[in-house]
Amino acid sequence: MRPTDSFLDTIAAPATPAGRSALALVRLSGPESSRILAALAPGLSAPPPERRPRRATLVDRGGTPIDDAVVTFFPAGSSPTGEDVVELSLHGSPVAVARLLEAARESGARPARPGEFTERAFRAGRMDLVRAEAVRDLIEARTGAAAEASARRLTGALSDRLQRIRRDLLDVSARLAAAIDFSDDVGGALDAAAAGPLREAVAELEGLAATAKAGRLLSSGCRVAILGRPNAGKSTLYNALVGEEKAIVTEIPGTTRDALEAEIDLGGIPVTLVDTAGLRATAERVEAIGVERARAEAARADAVLYVFDAAEGFLAEDAESLALAADRPVLLVANKADRLAEGAAGLREGAVLVCGLSPDAGPVLARRLSETIAGGVDTEASAEVLGNLRQADLVARARTASADALAALEGGTPLEYAVTHCHAALDALADLVGETTSEDVLERLFSTFCVGK
């Protein structure tokens, strides 16, 4: 557990990436922010104007100028962290930023831990844990769809939906408690009234649980290995999907010796596409290493795009190699359709017939690969989606407990059983938004954030 008094410190960190840039931003947060600002910018009026940017010369402890900057002070009542916050916008010189951070440290600020600004906002009640996680997810988003989903969670769309569900469950719990405590007076009349909001809560939680796959794909992405025999056209299809000539393509079998990676956006899903060496037995040492790496990529991949030569057909060697993709989604592609004689046999049922050199090969494969990976999940929908496994697990627990409560209520079992299940659902949702989340979980979660956020 983190020591609670560490949150009484004033912290400092750059809020922009390291390196040269037009501007850099350094943030302070904590009770000593205004005092440290006075030391860093002695020419600024004291107390500093609130929420109004002011130009000031920043100096080190010895009074030597660091940079000409724009300074903004946010008092605790209106700051993102719930504490006094100072934002210092200076020129993007790594040297100037380092000197400023050292001057802040010498004046009493300590370096911020990863995610500590967001953690302080969470602990001050400025945001719940779902929105805090959305901050990290938005920063790490790898596609437009992932960024949009994170932004919706950050604005509170998912949190508001969870609060509505919690209100329904609290209403049900109160009704059931009254029915138990005053059963001699009200009988079972309230039981039927409680079923409506409980049924609504179950439906809402089931709808949220169904978004877990989309959320996982948007946040974690998918690794797809392109497999097949030598000279099946794997690198040609890789280039078609990537949209540029990244892999060397020749008519010589075994051209690809090492795994090549590229990231592409497939329907909002960040996909790491891996081109591999052709799978075959070989005595040639370098090619054999490439084949072993291809097998390793097959084991590591979340999905496989398996390519075979349409003119040669799907051979026994293909069936043997395809076994490497057991229990994972597979898109089977019959390449070199331009060489396929009319009426030729040997095409595997369900294979996508393409010519890798055709202009439409990339779009066709992208669409079919997206369908294979997502399995009908709409990753570009505007509805709220769960952002990670923690959220998915807790929603699943709340859904199960709510369904059990409804079954108990409708099955005529003692009302105490329904109340117990309602409380279990409420406990899961309280953990989801961070009201009862353990310190260990919070520490692990915020440690995944970048420094300065």
Contacts in CASP RR format, 6 or more apart in sequence:
PFRMAT RR
TARGET T0000
AUTHOR 0000-0000-0000
METHOD contacts of the structure
MODEL  1
MRPTDSFLDTIAAPATPAGRSALALVRLSGPESSRILAALAPGLSAPPPE
RRPRRATLVDRGGTPIDDAVVTFFPAGSSPTGEDVVELSLHGSPVAVARL
LEAARESGARPARPGEFTERAFRAGRMDLVRAEAVRDLIEARTGAAAEAS
ARRLTGALSDRLQRIRRDLLDVSARLAAAIDFSDDVGGALDAAAAGPLRE
AVAELEGLAATAKAGRLLSSGCRVAILGRPNAGKSTLYNALVGEEKAIVT
EIPGTTRDALEAEIDLGGIPVTLVDTAGLRATAERVEAIGVERARAEAAR
ADAVLYVFDAAEGFLAEDAESLALAADRPVLLVANKADRLAEGAAGLREG
AVLVCGLSPDAGPVLARRLSETIAGGVDTEASAEVLGNLRQADLVARART
ASADALAALEGGTPLEYAVTHCHAALDALADLVGETTSEDVLERLFSTFC
VGK
1 439 0 8 1.000
1 440 0 8 1.000
1 443 0 8 1.000
2 439 0 8 1.000
2 443 0 8 1.000
7 120 0 8 1.000
7 123 0 8 1.000
8 30 0 8 1.000
8 31 0 8 1.000
9 30 0 8 1.000
9 109 0 8 1.000
9 110 0 8 1.000
10 28 0 8 1.000
10 29 0 8 1.000
10 30 0 8 1.000
10 31 0 8 1.000
10 32 0 8 1.000
10 33 0 8 1.000
10 36 0 8 1.000
10 108 0 8 1.000
10 109 0 8 1.000
10 110 0 8 1.000
11 28 0 8 1.000
11 29 0 8 1.000
11 30 0 8 1.000
11 109 0 8 1.000
11 110 0 8 1.000
11 111 0 8 1.000
11 112 0 8 1.000
11 113 0 8 1.000
11 116 0 8 1.000
11 117 0 8 1.000
12 26 0 8 1.000
12 27 0 8 1.000
12 28 0 8 1.000
12 36 0 8 1.000
12 101 0 8 1.000
12 104 0 8 1.000
12 105 0 8 1.000
12 109 0 8 1.000
12 110 0 8 1.000
12 111 0 8 1.000
12 112 0 8 1.000
13 26 0 8 1.000
13 27 0 8 1.000
13 101 0 8 1.000
13 111 0 8 1.000
13 112 0 8 1.000
13 116 0 8 1.000
13 117 0 8 1.000
13 451 0 8 1.000
13 452 0 8 1.000
14 24 0 8 1.000
14 25 0 8 1.000
14 26 0 8 1.000
14 27 0 8 1.000
14 97 0 8 1.000
14 101 0 8 1.000
14 451 0 8 1.000
14 452 0 8 1.000
15 25 0 8 1.000
15 26 0 8 1.000
15 27 0 8 1.000
15 87 0 8 1.000
15 452 0 8 1.000
15 453 0 8 1.000
16 23 0 8 1.000
16 24 0 8 1.000
16 25 0 8 1.000
16 92 0 8 1.000
18 94 0 8 1.000
18 97 0 8 1.000
19 92 0 8 1.000
19 94 0 8 1.000
20 92 0 8 1.000
20 93 0 8 1.000
20 94 0 8 1.000
21 92 0 8 1.000
22 91 0 8 1.000
22 92 0 8 1.000
23 89 0 8 1.000
23 90 0 8 1.000
23 91 0 8 1.000
23 92 0 8 1.000
24 89 0 8 1.000
24 90 0 8 1.000
24 91 0 8 1.000
24 92 0 8 1.000
24 93 0 8 1.000
24 96 0 8 1.000
24 97 0 8 1.000
25 87 0 8 1.000
25 88 0 8 1.000
25 89 0 8 1.000
26 87 0 8 1.000
26 88 0 8 1.000
26 90 0 8 1.000
26 97 0 8 1.000
26 100 0 8 1.000
26 101 0 8 1.000
26 104 0 8 1.000
27 85 0 8 1.000
27 86 0 8 1.000
27 87 0 8 1.000
27 88 0 8 1.000
27 112 0 8 1.000
27 117 0 8 1.000
27 452 0 8 1.000
28 36 0 8 1.000
28 37 0 8 1.000
28 85 0 8 1.000
28 86 0 8 1.000
28 87 0 8 1.000
28 88 0 8 1.000
28 104 0 8 1.000
28 109 0 8 1.000
29 79 0 8 1.000
29 81 0 8 1.000
29 83 0 8 1.000
29 84 0 8 1.000
29 85 0 8 1.000
29 86 0 8 1.000
29 112 0 8 1.000
29 117 0 8 1.000
29 120 0 8 1.000
30 81 0 8 1.000
30 83 0 8 1.000
30 84 0 8 1.000
30 85 0 8 1.000
30 120 0 8 1.000
31 83 0 8 1.000
31 84 0 8 1.000
32 108 0 8 1.000
32 109 0 8 1.000
33 73 0 8 1.000
33 83 0 8 1.000
33 84 0 8 1.000
33 85 0 8 1.000
33 86 0 8 1.000
34 46 0 8 1.000
34 47 0 8 1.000
34 48 0 8 1.000
34 73 0 8 1.000
34 84 0 8 1.000
34 86 0 8 1.000
35 107 0 8 1.000
36 86 0 8 1.000
36 104 0 8 1.000
36 107 0 8 1.000
36 108 0 8 1.000
36 109 0 8 1.000
37 44 0 8 1.000
37 48 0 8 1.000
37 71 0 8 1.000
37 73 0 8 1.000
37 86 0 8 1.000
38 44 0 8 1.000
38 46 0 8 1.000
38 48 0 8 1.000
39 61 0 8 1.000
39 103 0 8 1.000
39 107 0 8 1.000
40 58 0 8 1.000
40 59 0 8 1.000
40 88 0 8 1.000
40 100 0 8 1.000
40 103 0 8 1.000
40 104 0 8 1.000
40 107 0 8 1.000
41 56 0 8 1.000
41 57 0 8 1.000
41 58 0 8 1.000
41 59 0 8 1.000
41 69 0 8 1.000
41 71 0 8 1.000
42 59 0 8 1.000
42 63 0 8 1.000
43 56 0 8 1.000
43 57 0 8 1.000
44 54 0 8 1.000
44 56 0 8 1.000
44 71 0 8 1.000
45 54 0 8 1.000
47 73 0 8 1.000
48 54 0 8 1.000
48 71 0 8 1.000
48 73 0 8 1.000
48 86 0 8 1.000
49 73 0 8 1.000
50 73 0 8 1.000
50 74 0 8 1.000
50 75 0 8 1.000
50 78 0 8 1.000
51 72 0 8 1.000
51 73 0 8 1.000
51 74 0 8 1.000
51 75 0 8 1.000
51 78 0 8 1.000
52 72 0 8 1.000
53 70 0 8 1.000
53 71 0 8 1.000
53 72 0 8 1.000
53 89 0 8 1.000
54 70 0 8 1.000
54 71 0 8 1.000
54 72 0 8 1.000
55 68 0 8 1.000
55 69 0 8 1.000
55 70 0 8 1.000
55 71 0 8 1.000
56 68 0 8 1.000
56 69 0 8 1.000
56 70 0 8 1.000
56 71 0 8 1.000
57 65 0 8 1.000
57 67 0 8 1.000
57 68 0 8 1.000
57 69 0 8 1.000
58 65 0 8 1.000
58 66 0 8 1.000
58 67 0 8 1.000
58 68 0 8 1.000
58 69 0 8 1.000
58 88 0 8 1.000
58 90 0 8 1.000
58 100 0 8 1.000
58 103 0 8 1.000
59 65 0 8 1.000
59 66 0 8 1.000
59 103 0 8 1.000
60 66 0 8 1.000
60 99 0 8 1.000
60 102 0 8 1.000
60 103 0 8 1.000
60 106 0 8 1.000
61 103 0 8 1.000
61 106 0 8 1.000
61 107 0 8 1.000
66 90 0 8 1.000
66 96 0 8 1.000
66 99 0 8 1.000
66 100 0 8 1.000
66 103 0 8 1.000
67 90 0 8 1.000
67 91 0 8 1.000
67 93 0 8 1.000
67 96 0 8 1.000
67 100 0 8 1.000
68 90 0 8 1.000
68 91 0 8 1.000
69 88 0 8 1.000
69 89 0 8 1.000
69 90 0 8 1.000
69 91 0 8 1.000
70 88 0 8 1.000
70 89 0 8 1.000
70 90 0 8 1.000
71 86 0 8 1.000
71 87 0 8 1.000
71 88 0 8 1.000
71 89 0 8 1.000
72 86 0 8 1.000
72 87 0 8 1.000
72 89 0 8 1.000
73 84 0 8 1.000
73 85 0 8 1.000
73 86 0 8 1.000
74 80 0 8 1.000
74 84 0 8 1.000
74 85 0 8 1.000
74 86 0 8 1.000
74 87 0 8 1.000
75 84 0 8 1.000
76 82 0 8 1.000
76 83 0 8 1.000
76 84 0 8 1.000
79 85 0 8 1.000
80 117 0 8 1.000
80 121 0 8 1.000
80 126 0 8 1.000
81 117 0 8 1.000
81 120 0 8 1.000
81 121 0 8 1.000
81 124 0 8 1.000
81 126 0 8 1.000
82 120 0 8 1.000
82 121 0 8 1.000
82 124 0 8 1.000
82 125 0 8 1.000
82 126 0 8 1.000
83 120 0 8 1.000
83 124 0 8 1.000
88 100 0 8 1.000
90 96 0 8 1.000
90 97 0 8 1.000
90 100 0 8 1.000
101 111 0 8 1.000
105 111 0 8 1.000
111 451 0 8 1.000
112 451 0 8 1.000
112 452 0 8 1.000
113 446 0 8 1.000
113 447 0 8 1.000
113 451 0 8 1.000
114 446 0 8 1.000
114 447 0 8 1.000
114 448 0 8 1.000
114 449 0 8 1.000
114 450 0 8 1.000
114 451 0 8 1.000
114 452 0 8 1.000
115 136 0 8 1.000
115 446 0 8 1.000
115 447 0 8 1.000
115 449 0 8 1.000
115 450 0 8 1.000
115 451 0 8 1.000
115 452 0 8 1.000
115 453 0 8 1.000
116 446 0 8 1.000
116 452 0 8 1.000
117 452 0 8 1.000
117 453 0 8 1.000
118 127 0 8 1.000
118 132 0 8 1.000
118 135 0 8 1.000
118 136 0 8 1.000
118 446 0 8 1.000
118 449 0 8 1.000
118 453 0 8 1.000
119 132 0 8 1.000
119 442 0 8 1.000
119 446 0 8 1.000
121 127 0 8 1.000
121 132 0 8 1.000
122 128 0 8 1.000
122 129 0 8 1.000
122 132 0 8 1.000
122 434 0 8 1.000
127 135 0 8 1.000
128 159 0 8 1.000
128 433 0 8 1.000
128 434 0 8 1.000
128 435 0 8 1.000
129 432 0 8 1.000
129 433 0 8 1.000
129 434 0 8 1.000
129 437 0 8 1.000
129 442 0 8 1.000
129 445 0 8 1.000
130 153 0 8 1.000
130 156 0 8 1.000
130 158 0 8 1.000
130 159 0 8 1.000
130 162 0 8 1.000
130 391 0 8 1.000
130 432 0 8 1.000
130 433 0 8 1.000
131 153 0 8 1.000
131 154 0 8 1.000
131 156 0 8 1.000
131 159 0 8 1.000
132 445 0 8 1.000
132 446 0 8 1.000
133 153 0 8 1.000
133 387 0 8 1.000
133 388 0 8 1.000
133 390 0 8 1.000
133 391 0 8 1.000
133 445 0 8 1.000
134 150 0 8 1.000
134 151 0 8 1.000
134 153 0 8 1.000
134 154 0 8 1.000
134 156 0 8 1.000
134 158 0 8 1.000
134 387 0 8 1.000
135 154 0 8 1.000
135 449 0 8 1.000
135 453 0 8 1.000
136 448 0 8 1.000
136 449 0 8 1.000
136 450 0 8 1.000
136 453 0 8 1.000
137 146 0 8 1.000
137 149 0 8 1.000
137 150 0 8 1.000
137 153 0 8 1.000
137 219 0 8 1.000
137 387 0 8 1.000
137 388 0 8 1.000
138 147 0 8 1.000
138 150 0 8 1.000
138 151 0 8 1.000
138 154 0 8 1.000
139 449 0 8 1.000
139 450 0 8 1.000
139 453 0 8 1.000
140 219 0 8 1.000
141 147 0 8 1.000
141 149 0 8 1.000
141 150 0 8 1.000
141 218 0 8 1.000
141 219 0 8 1.000
142 221 0 8 1.000
142 263 0 8 1.000
142 265 0 8 1.000
142 270 0 8 1.000
143 218 0 8 1.000
143 265 0 8 1.000
143 267 0 8 1.000
143 268 0 8 1.000
143 269 0 8 1.000
143 270 0 8 1.000
144 265 0 8 1.000
144 268 0 8 1.000
145 218 0 8 1.000
145 265 0 8 1.000
145 267 0 8 1.000
145 268 0 8 1.000
145 269 0 8 1.000
145 379 0 8 1.000
145 380 0 8 1.000
146 218 0 8 1.000
146 219 0 8 1.000
146 268 0 8 1.000
146 270 0 8 1.000
148 382 0 8 1.000
149 214 0 8 1.000
149 215 0 8 1.000
149 218 0 8 1.000
149 384 0 8 1.000
149 385 0 8 1.000
149 387 0 8 1.000
150 387 0 8 1.000
152 158 0 8 1.000
152 382 0 8 1.000
152 384 0 8 1.000
153 159 0 8 1.000
153 384 0 8 1.000
153 387 0 8 1.000
157 384 0 8 1.000
158 384 0 8 1.000
158 385 0 8 1.000
158 386 0 8 1.000
159 433 0 8 1.000
161 204 0 8 1.000
161 208 0 8 1.000
161 384 0 8 1.000
162 429 0 8 1.000
162 432 0 8 1.000
162 433 0 8 1.000
164 204 0 8 1.000
165 201 0 8 1.000
165 204 0 8 1.000
165 205 0 8 1.000
165 398 0 8 1.000
165 429 0 8 1.000
166 426 0 8 1.000
166 429 0 8 1.000
168 197 0 8 1.000
168 198 0 8 1.000
168 200 0 8 1.000
168 201 0 8 1.000
168 204 0 8 1.000
169 197 0 8 1.000
169 198 0 8 1.000
169 201 0 8 1.000
169 402 0 8 1.000
169 422 0 8 1.000
169 425 0 8 1.000
169 426 0 8 1.000
169 429 0 8 1.000
170 426 0 8 1.000
171 194 0 8 1.000
171 197 0 8 1.000
172 194 0 8 1.000
172 197 0 8 1.000
172 198 0 8 1.000
172 201 0 8 1.000
172 405 0 8 1.000
172 418 0 8 1.000
172 422 0 8 1.000
173 419 0 8 1.000
173 422 0 8 1.000
173 423 0 8 1.000
173 426 0 8 1.000
175 190 0 8 1.000
175 191 0 8 1.000
175 193 0 8 1.000
175 194 0 8 1.000
176 190 0 8 1.000
176 191 0 8 1.000
176 194 0 8 1.000
176 409 0 8 1.000
176 415 0 8 1.000
176 418 0 8 1.000
176 419 0 8 1.000
176 422 0 8 1.000
177 419 0 8 1.000
178 186 0 8 1.000
178 190 0 8 1.000
179 186 0 8 1.000
179 187 0 8 1.000
179 188 0 8 1.000
179 189 0 8 1.000
179 190 0 8 1.000
179 191 0 8 1.000
179 194 0 8 1.000
179 415 0 8 1.000
180 415 0 8 1.000
180 416 0 8 1.000
180 419 0 8 1.000
191 409 0 8 1.000
191 415 0 8 1.000
194 409 0 8 1.000
194 418 0 8 1.000
195 406 0 8 1.000
195 409 0 8 1.000
195 410 0 8 1.000
198 402 0 8 1.000
198 405 0 8 1.000
198 406 0 8 1.000
198 409 0 8 1.000
198 422 0 8 1.000
199 406 0 8 1.000
201 402 0 8 1.000
201 425 0 8 1.000
202 399 0 8 1.000
202 402 0 8 1.000
202 403 0 8 1.000
202 406 0 8 1.000
205 395 0 8 1.000
205 398 0 8 1.000
205 399 0 8 1.000
205 402 0 8 1.000
205 425 0 8 1.000
206 399 0 8 1.000
208 384 0 8 1.000
208 386 0 8 1.000
208 395 0 8 1.000
208 399 0 8 1.000
209 386 0 8 1.000
209 392 0 8 1.000
209 395 0 8 1.000
209 396 0 8 1.000
209 399 0 8 1.000
211 383 0 8 1.000
211 384 0 8 1.000
211 385 0 8 1.000
211 386 0 8 1.000
212 385 0 8 1.000
212 386 0 8 1.000
212 391 0 8 1.000
212 392 0 8 1.000
212 395 0 8 1.000
212 396 0 8 1.000
213 374 0 8 1.000
213 377 0 8 1.000
214 374 0 8 1.000
214 377 0 8 1.000
214 378 0 8 1.000
214 379 0 8 1.000
214 381 0 8 1.000
214 385 0 8 1.000
215 379 0 8 1.000
215 385 0 8 1.000
215 386 0 8 1.000
215 387 0 8 1.000
215 388 0 8 1.000
216 387 0 8 1.000
216 388 0 8 1.000
216 389 0 8 1.000
216 392 0 8 1.000
217 269 0 8 1.000
217 373 0 8 1.000
217 374 0 8 1.000
217 377 0 8 1.000
217 379 0 8 1.000
218 268 0 8 1.000
218 269 0 8 1.000
218 270 0 8 1.000
218 379 0 8 1.000
218 385 0 8 1.000
218 387 0 8 1.000
219 387 0 8 1.000
219 388 0 8 1.000
221 269 0 8 1.000
221 270 0 8 1.000
221 271 0 8 1.000
221 272 0 8 1.000
221 302 0 8 1.000
222 269 0 8 1.000
222 270 0 8 1.000
222 271 0 8 1.000
222 272 0 8 1.000
222 302 0 8 1.000
222 303 0 8 1.000
222 373 0 8 1.000
223 271 0 8 1.000
223 272 0 8 1.000
223 274 0 8 1.000
223 300 0 8 1.000
223 301 0 8 1.000
223 302 0 8 1.000
223 303 0 8 1.000
224 271 0 8 1.000
224 272 0 8 1.000
224 273 0 8 1.000
224 274 0 8 1.000
224 301 0 8 1.000
224 302 0 8 1.000
224 303 0 8 1.000
224 304 0 8 1.000
224 305 0 8 1.000
224 369 0 8 1.000
224 373 0 8 1.000
225 274 0 8 1.000
225 276 0 8 1.000
225 294 0 8 1.000
225 297 0 8 1.000
225 298 0 8 1.000
225 300 0 8 1.000
225 301 0 8 1.000
225 303 0 8 1.000
225 304 0 8 1.000
225 305 0 8 1.000
226 234 0 8 1.000
226 237 0 8 1.000
226 238 0 8 1.000
226 273 0 8 1.000
226 274 0 8 1.000
226 275 0 8 1.000
226 276 0 8 1.000
226 304 0 8 1.000
226 305 0 8 1.000
226 306 0 8 1.000
226 307 0 8 1.000
227 234 0 8 1.000
227 276 0 8 1.000
227 278 0 8 1.000
227 279 0 8 1.000
227 294 0 8 1.000
227 297 0 8 1.000
227 298 0 8 1.000
227 304 0 8 1.000
227 305 0 8 1.000
227 306 0 8 1.000
227 307 0 8 1.000
227 321 0 8 1.000
227 322 0 8 1.000
227 324 0 8 1.000
227 325 0 8 1.000
228 234 0 8 1.000
228 276 0 8 1.000
228 278 0 8 1.000
228 279 0 8 1.000
228 306 0 8 1.000
228 307 0 8 1.000
228 308 0 8 1.000
228 318 0 8 1.000
228 321 0 8 1.000
229 278 0 8 1.000
229 279 0 8 1.000
229 280 0 8 1.000
229 308 0 8 1.000
229 309 0 8 1.000
229 315 0 8 1.000
229 317 0 8 1.000
229 318 0 8 1.000
229 321 0 8 1.000
230 253 0 8 1.000
230 254 0 8 1.000
230 277 0 8 1.000
230 278 0 8 1.000
230 279 0 8 1.000
230 280 0 8 1.000
231 251 0 8 1.000
231 252 0 8 1.000
231 253 0 8 1.000
231 254 0 8 1.000
231 309 0 8 1.000
232 278 0 8 1.000
232 307 0 8 1.000
232 308 0 8 1.000
232 309 0 8 1.000
232 335 0 8 1.000
232 336 0 8 1.000
233 249 0 8 1.000
233 307 0 8 1.000
233 309 0 8 1.000
233 335 0 8 1.000
233 336 0 8 1.000
233 356 0 8 1.000
234 256 0 8 1.000
234 275 0 8 1.000
234 276 0 8 1.000
234 278 0 8 1.000
234 307 0 8 1.000
235 247 0 8 1.000
235 248 0 8 1.000
235 249 0 8 1.000
235 255 0 8 1.000
235 256 0 8 1.000
235 260 0 8 1.000
235 275 0 8 1.000
236 249 0 8 1.000
236 335 0 8 1.000
236 356 0 8 1.000
236 357 0 8 1.000
236 361 0 8 1.000
237 305 0 8 1.000
237 307 0 8 1.000
237 333 0 8 1.000
237 335 0 8 1.000
237 354 0 8 1.000
237 356 0 8 1.000
237 361 0 8 1.000
237 362 0 8 1.000
237 365 0 8 1.000
238 246 0 8 1.000
238 247 0 8 1.000
238 260 0 8 1.000
238 262 0 8 1.000
238 273 0 8 1.000
238 275 0 8 1.000
239 245 0 8 1.000
239 246 0 8 1.000
239 247 0 8 1.000
239 249 0 8 1.000
240 356 0 8 1.000
240 361 0 8 1.000
240 362 0 8 1.000
240 365 0 8 1.000
241 264 0 8 1.000
241 273 0 8 1.000
241 362 0 8 1.000
241 365 0 8 1.000
241 366 0 8 1.000
241 369 0 8 1.000
242 262 0 8 1.000
242 264 0 8 1.000
242 273 0 8 1.000
243 362 0 8 1.000
246 260 0 8 1.000
246 262 0 8 1.000
247 256 0 8 1.000
247 260 0 8 1.000
247 275 0 8 1.000
248 255 0 8 1.000
248 256 0 8 1.000
249 255 0 8 1.000
253 278 0 8 1.000
254 277 0 8 1.000
254 278 0 8 1.000
254 287 0 8 1.000
256 275 0 8 1.000
256 276 0 8 1.000
256 277 0 8 1.000
256 278 0 8 1.000
257 277 0 8 1.000
257 286 0 8 1.000
257 287 0 8 1.000
257 289 0 8 1.000
257 290 0 8 1.000
258 277 0 8 1.000
258 290 0 8 1.000
258 293 0 8 1.000
259 274 0 8 1.000
259 275 0 8 1.000
259 276 0 8 1.000
259 277 0 8 1.000
259 290 0 8 1.000
259 293 0 8 1.000
259 294 0 8 1.000
259 297 0 8 1.000
260 274 0 8 1.000
260 275 0 8 1.000
261 272 0 8 1.000
261 273 0 8 1.000
261 274 0 8 1.000
261 275 0 8 1.000
262 272 0 8 1.000
262 273 0 8 1.000
263 270 0 8 1.000
263 271 0 8 1.000
263 272 0 8 1.000
263 273 0 8 1.000
264 270 0 8 1.000
264 271 0 8 1.000
264 273 0 8 1.000
264 366 0 8 1.000
265 271 0 8 1.000
266 366 0 8 1.000
266 369 0 8 1.000
266 370 0 8 1.000
266 373 0 8 1.000
267 370 0 8 1.000
267 374 0 8 1.000
267 379 0 8 1.000
267 380 0 8 1.000
268 379 0 8 1.000
268 380 0 8 1.000
269 370 0 8 1.000
269 373 0 8 1.000
269 374 0 8 1.000
269 379 0 8 1.000
271 369 0 8 1.000
271 373 0 8 1.000
274 297 0 8 1.000
274 301 0 8 1.000
276 290 0 8 1.000
276 293 0 8 1.000
276 294 0 8 1.000
276 297 0 8 1.000
276 298 0 8 1.000
277 287 0 8 1.000
277 290 0 8 1.000
277 291 0 8 1.000
277 293 0 8 1.000
277 294 0 8 1.000
278 291 0 8 1.000
278 294 0 8 1.000
279 291 0 8 1.000
279 294 0 8 1.000
279 295 0 8 1.000
279 317 0 8 1.000
279 321 0 8 1.000
279 324 0 8 1.000
280 291 0 8 1.000
280 317 0 8 1.000
282 288 0 8 1.000
282 291 0 8 1.000
295 324 0 8 1.000
298 304 0 8 1.000
298 324 0 8 1.000
298 325 0 8 1.000
299 324 0 8 1.000
301 325 0 8 1.000
301 328 0 8 1.000
302 328 0 8 1.000
302 329 0 8 1.000
302 373 0 8 1.000
303 328 0 8 1.000
303 329 0 8 1.000
303 330 0 8 1.000
303 331 0 8 1.000
303 369 0 8 1.000
303 372 0 8 1.000
303 373 0 8 1.000
304 322 0 8 1.000
304 324 0 8 1.000
304 325 0 8 1.000
304 328 0 8 1.000
304 329 0 8 1.000
304 330 0 8 1.000
304 331 0 8 1.000
305 330 0 8 1.000
305 331 0 8 1.000
305 333 0 8 1.000
305 365 0 8 1.000
305 369 0 8 1.000
306 318 0 8 1.000
306 321 0 8 1.000
306 322 0 8 1.000
306 325 0 8 1.000
306 330 0 8 1.000
306 331 0 8 1.000
306 332 0 8 1.000
306 333 0 8 1.000
307 333 0 8 1.000
307 335 0 8 1.000
308 314 0 8 1.000
308 315 0 8 1.000
308 318 0 8 1.000
308 332 0 8 1.000
308 333 0 8 1.000
308 334 0 8 1.000
308 335 0 8 1.000
308 348 0 8 1.000
308 351 0 8 1.000
309 334 0 8 1.000
309 335 0 8 1.000
309 336 0 8 1.000
309 339 0 8 1.000
310 334 0 8 1.000
310 335 0 8 1.000
310 336 0 8 1.000
310 337 0 8 1.000
310 339 0 8 1.000
310 340 0 8 1.000
310 344 0 8 1.000
310 347 0 8 1.000
310 353 0 8 1.000
311 336 0 8 1.000
311 339 0 8 1.000
311 340 0 8 1.000
311 341 0 8 1.000
311 344 0 8 1.000
313 334 0 8 1.000
313 344 0 8 1.000
313 345 0 8 1.000
313 346 0 8 1.000
313 347 0 8 1.000
313 348 0 8 1.000
314 334 0 8 1.000
314 346 0 8 1.000
314 347 0 8 1.000
314 348 0 8 1.000
314 351 0 8 1.000
318 348 0 8 1.000
322 330 0 8 1.000
322 332 0 8 1.000
329 372 0 8 1.000
329 373 0 8 1.000
329 375 0 8 1.000
330 372 0 8 1.000
331 352 0 8 1.000
331 365 0 8 1.000
331 368 0 8 1.000
331 369 0 8 1.000
331 372 0 8 1.000
332 348 0 8 1.000
332 350 0 8 1.000
332 351 0 8 1.000
332 352 0 8 1.000
333 351 0 8 1.000
333 352 0 8 1.000
333 354 0 8 1.000
333 365 0 8 1.000
334 340 0 8 1.000
334 347 0 8 1.000
334 348 0 8 1.000
334 351 0 8 1.000
334 352 0 8 1.000
334 353 0 8 1.000
334 354 0 8 1.000
335 354 0 8 1.000
335 355 0 8 1.000
335 356 0 8 1.000
336 355 0 8 1.000
336 356 0 8 1.000
337 353 0 8 1.000
337 354 0 8 1.000
337 355 0 8 1.000
337 358 0 8 1.000
338 355 0 8 1.000
338 357 0 8 1.000
338 358 0 8 1.000
340 353 0 8 1.000
347 353 0 8 1.000
352 364 0 8 1.000
352 365 0 8 1.000
352 368 0 8 1.000
354 361 0 8 1.000
354 364 0 8 1.000
354 365 0 8 1.000
355 361 0 8 1.000
356 362 0 8 1.000
386 392 0 8 1.000
386 395 0 8 1.000
390 432 0 8 1.000
390 441 0 8 1.000
390 445 0 8 1.000
391 432 0 8 1.000
394 428 0 8 1.000
394 429 0 8 1.000
394 431 0 8 1.000
394 432 0 8 1.000
395 428 0 8 1.000
395 432 0 8 1.000
397 424 0 8 1.000
397 425 0 8 1.000
397 428 0 8 1.000
398 425 0 8 1.000
398 426 0 8 1.000
398 428 0 8 1.000
398 429 0 8 1.000
398 432 0 8 1.000
399 425 0 8 1.000
401 421 0 8 1.000
401 422 0 8 1.000
401 424 0 8 1.000
401 425 0 8 1.000
401 428 0 8 1.000
402 421 0 8 1.000
402 422 0 8 1.000
402 425 0 8 1.000
404 421 0 8 1.000
404 424 0 8 1.000
405 417 0 8 1.000
405 418 0 8 1.000
405 419 0 8 1.000
405 421 0 8 1.000
405 422 0 8 1.000
405 425 0 8 1.000
406 418 0 8 1.000
408 415 0 8 1.000
408 417 0 8 1.000
408 418 0 8 1.000
408 421 0 8 1.000
409 415 0 8 1.000
409 418 0 8 1.000
427 436 0 8 1.000
430 436 0 8 1.000
431 437 0 8 1.000
434 442 0 8 1.000
END
